[in-house]
Amino acid sequence: MSKTTLKKKISSLIDELPERKLEVLYELARFLQSQRSRESQELFRMQMSSNAYQEWVSAENDVYDEVFKNEIKTWKIVAANHAKS
């Protein structure tokens, strides 16, 4: 089921709920949101500490310096000229 369809179905159900049940639903939604946030943070920590990531960001694997060497030279010149001003 698509996200849009789910939102429509949930919205129509919400319209029929009494206030007390809306409060419970609100707390459930907040709980689910906080869980997602914690899960995302944990996944991010796991990815950052993985060997593959550490190898990718290591100085030995720094392909960006080579790819952007002309831009880096330009930025350095601009920064030097700006510092002189």
Steps between C-alpha positions, in 0.01 A plus 500: 500500500638843411587763758233732363232232526605415853488866602148534358378187680660606828357848464149368449537277808635790707200714409274248674699461824389660826740747665638251755596253229656783299723574799606135515564499125707818532717344772542185288606709199753691714636171635537355150673816382748491787571132435573576136734777606686270740520226238636748246761623746605145580524410129705814441739408785534147365573626149754755624689237695494231230829395344367577153418858597829550679687377193290724274579815697864415567778715358611205286166506317470875451386513138333838543831685515584363157153546354468858624865609486427791262217624722719467810772709334241765408358505855849539645575792264167667584559451873853641475376803306220551749746484790715770336198734469 
